[in-house]
Amino acid sequence: MMTTAFTFPGQGSQKVGMGRDLADNFVAARAVFEEVDDALGEKLSDLIWNGPEEDLTLTANAQPALMAVSMAVIRALEAEGFALQDRVSFVAGHSLGEYSALAAAGTFSVSDTARLLRTRGEAMQKAVPVGKGAMAVIIGLEGDDVESICRNNTGGGGSCQIANDNGAGQLVISGDLANVEEAARQADAMGAKRARLLPVSAPFHSALMAPAADVMKEALARVEMMPPAVPLVANVLAGPVTDPGRIAELLVAQVTGQVRWRETVDWLAANGVDAFCELGAGKVLTGLARRIAPDAAAIVVNTPQDIADLLAR
């Protein structure tokens, strides 16, 4: 019997049409999209399935949309008799995926999660004027080297920090545009395989997101939270947590803090997980799991056939 972790993707995995086959094949999956539509007071499902892509990519839309697809998978599994607490040992999610993980584990309702992610997306977009912040991916340098580059580029009150440690030599930095641009140039000069700005609308997971963290602290205080059915391995902790109050604190810290994904996967593997199942759109986390924990199984679950295959395992 494998020890399984369910993981949930973050922003960037969205694409028009995602989850349509789930809604067409599972009544329980379609009900998730209807619940999200009702919670937001709009037909987000129409945008998810029909586009346009540029609107789906907007942070305030992409975040609840990706959660909806992940939860459609969960509800389809549950409708076939799958009980998360009996088959899964841990949940984890990349950035916004942490909210999907918590919804899957019963900490939040789907409706509350949709509203929280709409609030989160809007707050993150408003926190920094367009053009002031930036993010860059750096591939091929050690974390200590990238940390040093970031420290060298925080002069004059500017911000530059590691936002994501995705493992396999891939780090993402975030902060003020000029600082991030200079850090990327220095990384390139140090021999990085790649150091380029990302096409994002705000400097996520940086100190510049502090206004959004304040918004999320207030929003989370208004939402009912239950202990998760299985422990969450939190982004900023890279360790397990089950207390709702502590989870809320970590979700607030996550807005400005680092997504420690490499350490999260390492922790899971070190604690017996030998199967990583990515639930939702795309397969980014599956690729990362295969590189970080090559001895573990890593599978994507986002189609009716994937669901059938998982149920048969």
C-alpha positions in Angstrom: 0.0 0.0 0.0 1.5 3.3 -1.1 1.6 6.3 1.2 0.0 9.1 -0.9 0.1 12.9 -0.9 -2.4 14.9 -2.9 -0.9 18.1 -4.4 -2.7 21.0 -6.0 -1.4 23.3 -8.7 -0.9 27.0 -8.6 -1.3 29.9 -11.0 0.1 29.3 -14.5 -1.5 25.9 -14.9 -4.8 27.3 -16.1 -6.0 26.9 -19.7 -9.4 27.4 -21.4 -11.5 24.3 -21.4 -10.0 22.8 -18.2 -12.4 20.7 -16.3 -15.1 20.5 -19.0 -14.8 16.7 -19.4 -15.1 16.3 -15.6 -18.3 18.4 -15.6 -19.7 16.4 -18.5 -19.0 13.0 -16.9 -19.6 13.6 -13.2 -22.7 15.3 -11.7 -20.7 16.0 -8.5 -18.0 17.7 -10.6 -20.5 19.9 -12.4 -22.0 20.8 -9.0 -18.6 22.3 -8.0 -18.6 24.7 -10.9 -22.2 25.7 -10.1 -21.3 26.3 -6.5 -18.3 28.5 -7.5 -20.5 30.4 -9.9 -23.1 31.0 -7.1 -20.5 32.0 -4.6 -19.0 34.6 -6.9 -22.3 35.8 -8.4 -21.1 35.2 -12.0 -20.6 32.5 -14.6 -16.9 31.8 -13.9 -17.5 28.3 -15.4 -18.3 29.9 -18.8 -15.0 31.8 -18.7 -13.2 28.6 -17.7 -14.6 26.6 -20.5 -14.9 29.2 -23.3 -12.4 31.9 -22.5 -11.1 34.3 -23.6 -7.8 33.2 -22.3 -6.6 36.7 -21.4 -9.5 37.1 -19.0 -9.0 33.6 -17.5 -5.4 34.5 -16.9 -6.3 37.5 -14.8 -5.2 36.7 -11.2 -8.6 37.3 -9.7 -10.2 34.7 -12.2 -7.4 32.2 -12.4 -7.2 31.6 -8.7 -10.8 30.5 -8.1 -10.9 28.8 -11.5 -8.0 26.5 -10.7 -9.4 25.7 -7.3 -12.7 24.8 -9.0 -11.0 22.3 -11.3 -9.1 20.7 -8.4 -12.3 20.4 -6.4 -14.2 18.9 -9.3 -11.6 16.1 -9.3 -12.0 15.6 -5.5 -15.8 15.5 -5.7 -15.8 13.1 -8.7 -13.5 10.8 -6.7 -15.8 11.1 -3.6 -18.8 10.3 -5.7 -17.1 7.0 -6.6 -16.5 6.1 -3.0 -13.1 7.6 -2.5 -12.5 8.8 1.1 -9.5 11.2 1.3 -8.8 10.5 5.0 -8.6 6.8 4.3 -6.4 6.9 1.2 -4.3 10.0 1.6 -1.7 10.9 4.3 -1.0 14.6 3.5 -2.2 17.4 1.2 -0.1 20.3 -0.1 -0.6 23.0 -2.7 1.6 25.5 -4.6 0.7 29.0 -3.6 -3.1 29.3 -4.3 -3.1 25.5 -4.5 -2.8 25.6 -0.7 -6.4 26.8 -0.6 -7.5 24.0 -2.9 -5.7 21.5 -0.6 -7.5 22.9 2.4 -10.9 22.7 0.6 -10.1 19.1 -0.4 -9.3 18.3 3.3 -12.5 20.0 4.5 -11.0 23.1 6.2 -13.0 25.4 3.9 -16.2 25.0 2.0 -15.9 25.3 -1.8 -18.0 28.5 -1.6 -15.8 30.1 1.0 -12.6 29.0 -0.9 -13.9 30.6 -4.1 -14.6 33.9 -2.3 -11.3 33.8 -0.5 -9.4 33.3 -3.7 -11.3 36.0 -5.5 -10.4 38.4 -2.6 -6.8 37.2 -2.6 -6.4 37.6 -6.4 -7.9 41.1 -6.3 -5.8 42.1 -3.3 -2.6 40.8 -4.8 -3.2 42.7 -8.0 -4.0 46.0 -6.2 -1.1 45.8 -3.8 1.5 47.0 -6.3 0.9 49.4 -9.3 1.4 47.7 -12.7 5.0 48.1 -13.8 6.5 48.6 -10.4 7.1 45.0 -9.5 8.4 42.0 -11.4 9.3 38.3 -11.0 12.1 36.3 -12.7 12.9 32.7 -13.0 16.5 31.6 -12.4 17.6 28.1 -13.4 20.9 26.5 -12.8 22.2 28.3 -9.7 22.3 27.1 -6.1 19.8 28.6 -3.7 22.6 30.2 -1.6 23.9 32.0 -4.7 20.5 33.3 -5.6 19.9 34.4 -2.0 23.2 36.3 -2.1 22.2 38.0 -5.4 18.9 39.0 -3.8 20.6 40.5 -0.8 22.9 42.5 -3.2 19.8 44.0 -4.8 17.8 45.3 -1.9 19.5 48.7 -1.6 17.7 52.0 -1.8 14.7 50.6 -0.1 14.0 48.2 -3.0 12.7 44.7 -2.6 14.2 41.5 -4.1 13.7 38.0 -2.6 13.2 34.4 -3.5 9.5 33.8 -4.0 9.5 30.1 -5.0 12.0 27.3 -4.6 10.5 24.8 -7.0 13.4 22.4 -6.9 15.5 20.9 -9.7 17.6 24.1 -9.8 14.5 26.4 -10.5 14.0 29.4 -8.3 11.8 32.4 -8.8 12.6 35.9 -7.4 10.2 38.7 -6.8 10.3 42.4 -5.9 10.7 45.9 -7.4 11.2 45.9 -11.2 14.7 47.5 -11.2 16.0 45.2 -8.5 14.7 42.1 -10.1 16.0 43.1 -13.5 19.5 43.7 -12.0 19.4 40.4 -10.0 18.5 38.5 -13.2 21.5 40.2 -15.0 23.8 39.2 -12.1 22.5 35.6 -12.2 23.1 35.4 -15.9 26.7 36.7 -15.3 27.2 34.0 -12.6 26.4 31.3 -15.2 22.7 30.6 -14.7 21.2 28.5 -17.5 18.3 30.8 -17.6 17.5 34.2 -15.9 14.5 36.0 -17.4 11.6 38.0 -16.3 8.2 36.2 -16.1 5.1 37.5 -17.8 3.2 38.2 -14.5 1.2 41.2 -13.4 2.5 41.6 -9.9 5.5 40.6 -7.7 3.9 37.8 -5.9 5.4 36.3 -2.7 7.4 39.4 -1.9 7.4 42.0 0.8 5.6 44.3 -1.7 2.5 42.1 -1.2 2.1 43.3 2.5 -1.2 45.2 1.7 -2.6 42.0 0.3 -1.5 40.0 3.4 -3.5 42.5 5.6 -6.6 42.0 3.4 -6.3 38.2 3.7 -5.9 38.4 7.5 -9.2 40.1 7.7 -10.9 37.8 5.2 -9.7 34.6 6.9 -10.9 35.9 10.3 -14.4 36.0 8.9 -14.5 32.4 7.5 -15.3 29.2 9.4 -12.3 26.8 9.4 -12.3 23.2 10.4 -9.3 21.0 11.1 -8.2 19.3 7.9 -9.0 15.6 7.5 -5.3 15.0 7.0 -2.3 17.3 7.7 -1.5 20.2 5.4 2.2 20.6 4.6 2.3 24.4 4.4 4.2 26.4 1.8 6.1 28.7 4.2 6.7 26.0 6.8 7.6 23.0 4.6 6.1 21.0 7.5 2.7 19.7 8.7 0.0 21.7 10.3 -3.5 20.8 11.4 -4.6 23.6 13.8 -7.0 26.0 12.0 -5.7 29.1 13.7 -2.1 28.2 12.8 -3.2 27.5 9.2 -4.8 30.9 8.9 -1.5 32.5 10.2 0.5 30.6 7.6 -1.9 31.6 4.8 -1.4 35.2 5.7 2.4 34.7 5.8 2.3 32.9 2.5 1.3 36.1 0.7 4.6 37.8 1.3 6.7 34.6 2.0 8.5 32.0 0.0 6.8 28.9 -1.5 9.2 26.3 -0.2 8.1 23.6 -2.7 11.4 21.7 -2.9 11.5 21.4 0.9 7.8 20.4 0.9 8.4 17.5 -1.4 11.6 16.5 0.4 9.7 16.5 3.7 6.9 14.4 2.3 9.3 11.9 0.8 11.3 11.7 4.0 8.1 11.0 5.9 7.1 8.0 3.9 5.3 9.4 0.9 6.0 7.3 -2.2 3.1 8.5 -4.4 2.5 12.1 -5.4 -0.9 12.7 -7.1 -1.5 16.2 -8.6 -5.2 17.0 -8.8 -6.3 19.7 -11.1 -5.2 21.5 -14.2 -1.8 20.9 -15.8 1.1 18.7 -14.7 3.7 21.2 -13.3 3.9 19.7 -9.9 4.1 16.2 -11.2 7.2 17.1 -13.2 8.7 18.8 -10.1 8.0 15.7 -8.0 9.7 13.4 -10.5 12.8 15.5 -10.3 12.8 16.2 -6.5 11.8 12.7 -5.4 12.7 10.4 -8.3 12.1 7.2 -6.3 8.4 8.1 -5.8 5.5 7.6 -8.2 4.1 10.9 -9.6 0.8 11.0 -11.5 -1.6 13.6 -12.8 -5.3 13.2 -12.0 -7.4 15.6 -14.1 -9.5 13.5 -16.5 -12.2 10.9 -16.1 -9.7 8.2 -17.2 -7.2 9.5 -14.6 -9.9 9.2 -11.9 -10.7 5.7 -13.0 -7.1 4.7 -12.9 -6.6 6.2 -9.4 -9.6 4.4 -8.1 -8.2 1.1 -9.5 -4.8 1.5 -7.8 
